[in-house]
């Protein structure tokens, strides 16, 4: 199964551990996990600007993602679906990469439940797959 983690889940996994980390760790061993240049850019921005992590630490996290995830394509064409254009980018990246499941903590995305055949679930929803 092809899985795409939204930035908020990846950030939570590295910051807090918990269910986001558990899901990410298990999914890495069981599925194909994708990331895009957009996710990496957003991930770095959040860690540097919001949480003030040093660049060296952010780079270590990025190396982990690049090692264990598959690099996908960042979509050029984005439909205006959500209130947040970043959410629209996540949907577009999922669609262009043939993703089966997007895992997110974002309520706007979770409310969609499905987009172009892609199931949208929370980290906790992963365990019921």
Protein Blocks (a to p, Z undefined) as FASTA:
>chain_A
ZZdddfklmmmmmmnnpmmlmmmmmmmmmmccdddfklmmmmmmmmmmmnopafklmmmm
mmmmmmmmccddddfbdcdfbfblklmmmmmmmmmnopabdcdfbfklmmnopaghiacd
dfklmmmZZ
